Amino acid sequence: MDTRRQGDPVDNDQPGHAPESAQMPTLEEALQQIAELNRQSVESKDKMLRALADAENTRRRAERERQDTAKFSVAGFARDLLVVSDNLRRALNAIPPEQREHNDQLKTIYVGVEATERELLRVFENNGIKKIEPLNQKFDPNLHEVIFETPVPGKASGTIIQVVEPGYMIHERLLRPARVGVAKGDDVPQGPRIDEQV
């Protein structure tokens, strides 16, 4: 039973009465809402794809850094061991071949030191460390360090004529440059003569 009196305000919250503010949007308003929702959807998708790409780049960078750490973490230790390798080679060079032939004790020492050097170089190679011995190659400032230059007939300028100390690579990075002597050719430009100076 309806207890309302005539003249009482209508309660729009009751079923069967639509509030005036909830009227159906016009076609134009509906199309604008759809366009806005589409724009927000595209924007959200773009943000999601960028976030996924950033996460993948971060993962790849972390993996690369992990691999680099594994590869190059021994670089300092390896650099210190190069001195041992150098000293083994100096010990071998200090025993002339004629003395090895006539002295069994020196020959035994030589063979033992040579085996130790060979084993050390094998351990180096197993850990990605390779020796650089660039004799008769063209000088490369990325791999070699010039100790001296000297004119050598028949050798092109910049050719390595002596390896004073071998260099080493650890994987694709330089651990120590090879210290070398290079030929100084006649094609090196000379300074202007005194009578040519301005």
Secondary structure, DSSP 8 states (H G I E B T S, - for coil): -----TT----TTSTT---GGG----HHHHHHHHHHHHHHHHHHHHHHHHHHHHHHHHHHHHHHHHHHHHHHTTHHHHHHHHHHHHHHHHHHHTS-HHHHHH-HHHHHHHHHHHHHHHHHHHHHHHTTEEEE--TTSB--TTTEEEEEEE--TTS-TTBEEEEEE-EEEETTEEEE-EEEEEE--TTS-----GGG--
